[in-house]
Each structure stands twice: as C-alpha cells, then as structure tokens.
Amino acid sequence: METTHDSFPDSALPVEPPLAKVAASASGMPTRASLPAKGSCWYCEKPLDSVRRFCGKPCADSFDEEAEFTR
C-alpha cells in the first residue's frame, strides 16, 4: 500500500488540464483569448478600447456560459 504522500503530485498544479479548455479545444470553439478585439464587449456591446474583448469578468463569464450551451 502506498503512502498518502506518494498518491498526490508534488506540485499544486492540476495533473489534467481544466475541463473547459479541453472541451473548447476539442469542439473547435474559440476561446476568449482567440477572439479579436473589436472595440466593444463581445457580450453586451459596450464600447471599449482596441485591446479589451470584454468590459468585465461578468460579461466574460456570461459569454463562456452561453457558448457552452450553444455548442
């Protein structure tokens, strides 16, 4: 029987990649980082600068949630 210490990885990083990233890359859906900046929020269309894609975390999370259900 192995010790508890031997059954866990040494680092605090997860052993497997996060499920959301795996699902997005496996399905061919674009991730947030691959979206081009368009001058407005991808979710609510609020005007933004030419670098940002979302006006805040709530819109980015809502975009991800909606993308998950429209696959």
N, CA, C and O atoms as a printed pandas DataFrame, in Angstrom:
     atom_number atom_name residue_name chain_id  residue_number  x_coord  y_coord  z_coord
0              1         N          MET        A               1    0.848   -1.172    0.000
1              2        CA          MET        A               1    0.000    0.000    0.000
2              3         C          MET        A               1    0.896    1.238    0.000
3              4         O          MET        A               1    1.891    1.289    0.723
4              5         N          GLU        A               2    0.537    2.244   -0.820
5              6        CA          GLU        A               2    1.366    3.447   -0.893
6              7         C          GLU        A               2    0.947    4.461    0.158
7              8         O          GLU        A               2   -0.180    4.447    0.654
8              9         N          THR        A               3    1.879    5.336    0.482
9             10        CA          THR        A               3    1.571    6.361    1.474
10            11         C          THR        A               3    0.733    7.456    0.827
11            12         O          THR        A               3    0.679    7.563   -0.398
12            13         N          THR        A               4    0.093    8.252    1.639
13            14        CA          THR        A               4   -0.726    9.347    1.128
14            15         C          THR        A               4    0.127   10.324    0.340
15            16         O          THR        A               4   -0.308   10.844   -0.687
16            17         N          HIS        A               5    1.327   10.573    0.809
17            18        CA          HIS        A               5    2.226   11.498    0.130
18            19         C          HIS        A               5    2.524   11.039   -1.295
19            20         O          HIS        A               5    2.600   11.869   -2.201
20            21         N          ASP        A               6    2.693    9.753   -1.509
21            22        CA          ASP        A               6    3.034    9.238   -2.827
22            23         C          ASP        A               6    1.857    9.251   -3.798
23            24         O          ASP        A               6    2.065    9.164   -5.008
24            25         N          SER        A               7    0.649    9.354   -3.307
25            26        CA          SER        A               7   -0.508    9.309   -4.189
26            27         C          SER        A               7   -0.905   10.671   -4.751
27            28         O          SER        A               7   -1.791   10.748   -5.602
28            29         N          PHE        A               8   -0.262   11.748   -4.290
29            30        CA          PHE        A               8   -0.557   13.090   -4.778
30            31         C          PHE        A               8    0.656   13.654   -5.514
31            32         O          PHE        A               8    1.790   13.359   -5.138
32            33         N          PRO        A               9    0.436   14.472   -6.572
33            34        CA          PRO        A               9    1.567   15.081   -7.266
34            35         C          PRO        A               9    2.305   16.069   -6.364
35            36         O          PRO        A               9    1.732   16.591   -5.408
36            37         N          ASP        A              10    3.571   16.320   -6.670
37            38        CA          ASP        A              10    4.385   17.226   -5.863
38            39         C          ASP        A              10    3.939   18.674   -5.981
39            40         O          ASP        A              10    3.989   19.414   -4.999
40            41         N          SER        A              11    3.503   19.091   -7.164
41            42        CA          SER        A              11    3.117   20.489   -7.339
42            43         C          SER        A              11    1.636   20.674   -7.029
43            44         O          SER        A              11    0.874   19.709   -6.961
44            45         N          ALA        A              12    1.251   21.916   -6.844
45            46        CA          ALA        A              12   -0.147   22.227   -6.570
46            47         C          ALA        A              12   -0.953   22.343   -7.857
47            48         O          ALA        A              12   -2.169   22.527   -7.809
48            49         N          LEU        A              13   -0.292   22.236   -9.006
49            50        CA          LEU        A              13   -0.981   22.341  -10.283
50            51         C          LEU        A              13   -1.794   21.084  -10.555
51            52         O          LEU        A              13   -1.391   19.990  -10.160
52            53         N          PRO        A              14   -2.933   21.227  -11.226
53            54        CA          PRO        A              14   -3.723   20.040  -11.536
54            55         C          PRO        A              14   -2.968   19.128  -12.509
55            56         O          PRO        A              14   -2.223   19.598  -13.368
56            57         N          VAL        A              15   -3.170   17.846  -12.361
57            58        CA          VAL        A              15   -2.495   16.866  -13.205
58            59         C          VAL        A              15   -3.084   16.890  -14.613
59            60         O          VAL        A              15   -2.351   16.772  -15.595
60            61         N          GLU        A              16   -4.392   17.042  -14.714
61            62        CA          GLU        A              16   -5.067   17.084  -16.003
62            63         C          GLU        A              16   -5.418   18.522  -16.331
63            64         O          GLU        A              16   -5.626   19.323  -15.419
64            65         N          PRO        A              17   -5.490   18.879  -17.628
65            66        CA          PRO        A              17   -5.887   20.241  -17.972
66            67         C          PRO        A              17   -7.336   20.490  -17.565
67            68         O          PRO        A              17   -8.130   19.550  -17.514
68            69         N          PRO        A              18   -7.694   21.746  -17.274
69            70        CA          PRO        A              18   -9.074   22.048  -16.892
70            71         C          PRO        A              18  -10.058   21.606  -17.971
71            72         O          PRO        A              18   -9.771   21.715  -19.164
72            73         N          LEU        A              19  -11.207   21.113  -17.552
73            74        CA          LEU        A              19  -12.195   20.549  -18.459
74            75         C          LEU        A              19  -12.690   21.572  -19.483
75            76         O          LEU        A              19  -12.923   21.214  -20.637
76            77         N          ALA        A              20  -12.853   22.827  -19.088
77            78        CA          ALA        A              20  -13.366   23.838  -20.016
78            79         C          ALA        A              20  -12.418   24.036  -21.193
79            80         O          ALA        A              20  -12.862   24.171  -22.333
80            81         N          LYS        A              21  -11.110   24.053  -20.920
81            82        CA          LYS        A              21  -10.145   24.233  -22.004
82            83         C          LYS        A              21  -10.134   23.026  -22.924
83            84         O          LYS        A              21  -10.016   23.173  -24.140
84            85         N          VAL        A              22  -10.254   21.849  -22.363
85            86        CA          VAL        A              22  -10.275   20.633  -23.165
86            87         C          VAL        A              22  -11.511   20.628  -24.060
87            88         O          VAL        A              22  -11.424   20.315  -25.247
88            89         N          ALA        A              23  -12.654   20.975  -23.489
89            90        CA          ALA        A              23  -13.903   20.983  -24.248
90            91         C          ALA        A              23  -13.861   22.024  -25.359
91            92         O          ALA        A              23  -14.318   21.761  -26.471
92            93         N          ALA        A              24  -13.316   23.208  -25.066
93            94        CA          ALA        A              24  -13.255   24.265  -26.074
94            95         C          ALA        A              24  -12.327   23.884  -27.214
95            96         O          ALA        A              24  -12.657   24.100  -28.380
96            97         N          SER        A              25  -11.181   23.324  -26.893
97            98        CA          SER        A              25  -10.246   22.971  -27.955
98            99         C          SER        A              25  -10.712   21.747  -28.724
99           100         O          SER        A              25  -10.456   21.641  -29.924
100          101         N          ALA        A              26  -11.386   20.830  -28.063
101          102        CA          ALA        A              26  -11.860   19.616  -28.734
102          103         C          ALA        A              26  -13.020   19.919  -29.671
103          104         O          ALA        A              26  -13.158   19.270  -30.708
104          105         N          SER        A              27  -13.851   20.888  -29.327
105          106        CA          SER        A              27  -15.019   21.185  -30.141
106          107         C          SER        A              27  -14.730   22.209  -31.230
107          108         O          SER        A              27  -15.579   22.441  -32.091
108          109         N          GLY        A              28  -13.545   22.830  -31.212
109          110        CA          GLY        A              28  -13.210   23.833  -32.209
110          111         C          GLY        A              28  -13.784   25.202  -31.895
111          112         O          GLY        A              28  -13.679   26.115  -32.714
112          113         N          MET        A              29  -14.388   25.365  -30.726
113          114        CA          MET        A              29  -14.949   26.655  -30.336
114          115         C          MET        A              29  -13.817   27.607  -29.974
115          116         O          MET        A              29  -12.838   27.195  -29.352
116          117         N          PRO        A              30  -13.939   28.877  -30.357
117          118        CA          PRO        A              30  -12.886   29.827  -29.996
118          119         C          PRO        A              30  -12.900   30.099  -28.502
119          120         O          PRO        A              30  -13.959   30.143  -27.876
120          121         N          THR        A              31  -11.733   30.277  -27.947
121          122        CA          THR        A              31  -11.633   30.642  -26.539
122          123         C          THR        A              31  -11.638   32.156  -26.438
123          124         O          THR        A              31  -11.522   32.854  -27.445
124          125         N          ARG        A              32  -11.772   32.664  -25.215
125          126        CA          ARG        A              32  -11.774   34.120  -25.032
126          127         C          ARG        A              32  -10.536   34.765  -25.631
127          128         O          ARG        A              32  -10.628   35.808  -26.278
128          129         N          ALA        A              33   -9.381   34.152  -25.419
129          130        CA          ALA        A              33   -8.122   34.745  -25.866
130          131         C          ALA        A              33   -8.014   34.770  -27.388
131          132         O          ALA        A              33   -7.291   35.604  -27.934
132          133         N          SER        A              34   -8.710   33.882  -28.083
133          134        CA          SER        A              34   -8.605   33.852  -29.531
134          135         C          SER        A              34   -9.568   34.821  -30.211
135          136         O          SER        A              34   -9.488   35.010  -31.425
136          137         N          LEU        A              35  -10.477   35.440  -29.452
137          138        CA          LEU        A              35  -11.392   36.419  -30.027
138          139         C          LEU        A              35  -10.631   37.697  -30.341
139          140         O          LEU        A              35   -9.853   38.164  -29.508
140          141         N          PRO        A              36  -10.833   38.271  -31.511
141          142        CA          PRO        A              36  -10.156   39.537  -31.805
142          143         C          PRO        A              36  -10.830   40.689  -31.064
143          144         O          PRO        A              36  -12.042   40.673  -30.848
144          145         N          ALA        A              37  -10.049   41.672  -30.684
145          146        CA          ALA        A              37  -10.620   42.869  -30.066
146          147         C          ALA        A              37  -11.360   43.630  -31.157
147          148         O          ALA        A              37  -10.823   43.827  -32.247
148          149         N          LYS        A              38  -12.590   44.059  -30.875
149          150        CA          LYS        A              38  -13.393   44.702  -31.910
150          151         C          LYS        A              38  -13.863   46.103  -31.539
151          152         O          LYS        A              38  -14.620   46.725  -32.284
152          153         N          GLY        A              39  -13.414   46.601  -30.386
153          154        CA          GLY        A              39  -13.808   47.940  -29.967
154          155         C          GLY        A              39  -15.069   47.971  -29.126
155          156         O          GLY        A              39  -15.510   49.040  -28.702
156          157         N          SER        A              40  -15.659   46.791  -28.878
157          158        CA          SER        A              40  -16.812   46.704  -27.995
158          159         C          SER        A              40  -16.811   45.338  -27.326
159          160         O          SER        A              40  -16.159   44.402  -27.789
160          161         N          CYS        A              41  -17.555   45.241  -26.226
161          162        CA          CYS        A              41  -17.637   43.994  -25.476
162          163         C          CYS        A              41  -18.297   42.923  -26.348
163          164         O          CYS        A              41  -19.309   43.187  -26.998
164          165         N          TRP        A              42  -17.733   41.737  -26.361
165          166        CA          TRP        A              42  -18.290   40.640  -27.148
166          167         C          TRP        A              42  -19.632   40.186  -26.603
167          168         O          TRP        A              42  -20.386   39.531  -27.324
168          169         N          TYR        A              43  -19.962   40.508  -25.356
169          170        CA          TYR        A              43  -21.223   40.050  -24.777
170          171         C          TYR        A              43  -22.296   41.138  -24.775
171          172         O          TYR        A              43  -23.410   40.902  -25.242
172          173         N          CYS        A              44  -21.977   42.324  -24.257
173          174        CA          CYS        A              44  -23.005   43.359  -24.107
174          175         C          CYS        A              44  -22.876   44.513  -25.099
175          176         O          CYS        A              44  -23.722   45.407  -25.119
176          177         N          GLU        A              45  -21.835   44.502  -25.914
177          178        CA          GLU        A              45  -21.603   45.532  -26.944
178          179         C          GLU        A              45  -21.258   46.909  -26.386
179          180         O          GLU        A              45  -21.314   47.894  -27.123
180          181         N          LYS        A              46  -20.900   47.007  -25.100
181          182        CA          LYS        A              46  -20.463   48.278  -24.517
182          183         C          LYS        A              46  -19.173   48.709  -25.210
183          184         O          LYS        A              46  -18.281   47.878  -25.385
184          185         N          PRO        A              47  -19.037   49.977  -25.611
185          186        CA          PRO        A              47  -17.809   50.429  -26.283
186          187         C          PRO        A              47  -16.569   50.250  -25.400
187          188         O          PRO        A              47  -16.590   50.555  -24.207
188          189         N          LEU        A              48  -15.490   49.751  -26.009
189          190        CA          LEU        A              48  -14.220   49.522  -25.318
190          191         C          LEU        A              48  -13.074   50.065  -26.146
191          192         O          LEU        A              48  -13.274   50.537  -27.265
192          193         N          ASP        A              49  -11.855   49.997  -25.585
193          194        CA          ASP        A              49  -10.672   50.364  -26.345
194          195         C          ASP        A              49  -10.355   49.263  -27.360
195          196         O          ASP        A              49  -11.087   48.277  -27.446
196          197         N          SER        A              50   -9.302   49.417  -28.108
197          198        CA          SER        A              50   -8.983   48.462  -29.171
198          199         C          SER        A              50   -8.184   47.253  -28.677
199          200         O          SER        A              50   -7.670   46.484  -29.490
200          201         N          VAL        A              51   -8.074   47.073  -27.353
201          202        CA          VAL        A              51   -7.313   45.965  -26.800
202          203         C          VAL        A              51   -8.215   44.975  -26.058
203          204         O          VAL        A              51   -8.044   43.763  -26.185
204          205         N          ARG        A              52   -9.157   45.481  -25.300
205          206        CA          ARG        A              52  -10.003   44.613  -24.463
206          207         C          ARG        A              52  -11.100   43.933  -25.282
207          208         O          ARG        A              52  -11.573   44.473  -26.283
208          209         N          ARG        A              53  -11.491   42.744  -24.839
209          210        CA          ARG        A              53  -12.544   41.973  -25.512
210          211         C          ARG        A              53  -13.862   42.001  -24.743
211          212         O          ARG        A              53  -14.934   41.878  -25.335
212          213         N          PHE        A              54  -13.777   42.164  -23.416
213          214        CA          PHE        A              54  -14.948   42.191  -22.545
214          215         C          PHE        A              54  -14.828   43.371  -21.593
215          216         O          PHE        A              54  -13.723   43.774  -21.232
216          217         N          CYS        A              55  -15.972   43.926  -21.185
217          218        CA          CYS        A              55  -15.944   45.083  -20.283
218          219         C          CYS        A              55  -15.661   44.673  -18.845
219          220         O          CYS        A              55  -15.280   45.515  -18.032
220          221         N          GLY        A              56  -15.838   43.406  -18.518
221          222        CA          GLY        A              56  -15.557   42.933  -17.172
222          223         C          GLY        A              56  -15.730   41.432  -17.068
223          224         O          GLY        A              56  -16.143   40.774  -18.022
224          225         N          LYS        A              57  -15.412   40.903  -15.912
225          226        CA          LYS        A              57  -15.497   39.464  -15.683
226          227         C          LYS        A              57  -16.923   38.927  -15.810
227          228         O          LYS        A              57  -17.100   37.834  -16.348
228          229         N          PRO        A              58  -17.943   39.641  -15.343
229          230        CA          PRO        A              58  -19.304   39.099  -15.511
230          231         C          PRO        A              58  -19.676   38.858  -16.979
231          232         O          PRO        A              58  -20.290   37.841  -17.303
232          233         N          CYS        A              59  -19.311   39.776  -17.856
233          234        CA          CYS        A              59  -19.615   39.595  -19.278
234          235         C          CYS        A              59  -18.787   38.450  -19.873
235          236         O          CYS        A              59  -19.298   37.674  -20.681
236          237         N          ALA        A              60  -17.534   38.342  -19.485
237          238        CA          ALA        A              60  -16.685   37.259  -19.986
238          239         C          ALA        A              60  -17.219   35.908  -19.529
239          240         O          ALA        A              60  -17.255   34.957  -20.310
240          241         N          ASP        A              61  -17.633   35.820  -18.269
241          242        CA          ASP        A              61  -18.192   34.576  -17.747
242          243         C          ASP        A              61  -19.521   34.236  -18.423
243          244         O          ASP        A              61  -19.788   33.072  -18.722
244          245         N          SER        A              62  -20.349   35.246  -18.661
245          246        CA          SER        A              62  -21.627   35.020  -19.338
246          247         C          SER        A              62  -21.406   34.567  -20.774
247          248         O          SER        A              62  -22.136   33.714  -21.279
248          249         N          PHE        A              63  -20.403   35.135  -21.430
249          250        CA          PHE        A              63  -20.068   34.716  -22.795
250          251         C          PHE        A              63  -19.670   33.245  -22.813
251          252         O          PHE        A              63  -20.124   32.488  -23.671
252          253         N          ASP        A              64  -18.824   32.838  -21.869
253          254        CA          ASP        A              64  -18.403   31.438  -21.776
254          255         C          ASP        A              64  -19.586   30.518  -21.504
255          256         O          ASP        A              64  -19.702   29.448  -22.101
256          257         N          GLU        A              65  -20.468   30.947  -20.592
257          258        CA          GLU        A              65  -21.626   30.132  -20.247
258          259         C          GLU        A              65  -22.557   29.979  -21.451
259          260         O          GLU        A              65  -23.060   28.887  -21.715
260          261         N          GLU        A              66  -22.781   31.053  -22.164
261          262        CA          GLU        A              66  -23.651   30.994  -23.337
262          263         C          GLU        A              66  -23.023   30.118  -24.433
263          264         O          GLU        A              66  -23.718   29.350  -25.097
264          265         N          ALA        A              67  -21.727   30.243  -24.608
265          266        CA          ALA        A              67  -21.034   29.413  -25.604
266          267         C          ALA        A              67  -21.133   27.940  -25.252
267          268         O          ALA        A              67  -21.233   27.094  -26.141
268          269         N          GLU        A              68  -21.107   27.625  -23.966
269          270        CA          GLU        A              68  -21.211   26.241  -23.518
270          271         C          GLU        A              68  -22.578   25.649  -23.891
271          272         O          GLU        A              68  -22.666   24.487  -24.288
272          273         N          PHE        A              69  -23.630   26.442  -23.762
273          274        CA          PHE        A              69  -24.968   25.934  -24.028
274          275         C          PHE        A              69  -25.357   25.971  -25.502
275          276         O          PHE        A              69  -26.349   25.356  -25.893
276          277         N          THR        A              70  -24.596   26.679  -26.317
277          278        CA          THR        A              70  -24.927   26.758  -27.748
278          279         C          THR        A              70  -24.048   25.859  -28.605
279          280         O          THR        A              70  -24.035   25.983  -29.829
280          281         N          ARG        A              71  -23.311   24.949  -27.961
281          282        CA          ARG        A              71  -22.477   24.037  -28.735
282          283         C          ARG        A              71  -23.316   23.012  -29.422
283          284         O          ARG        A              71  -22.787   22.152  -30.126
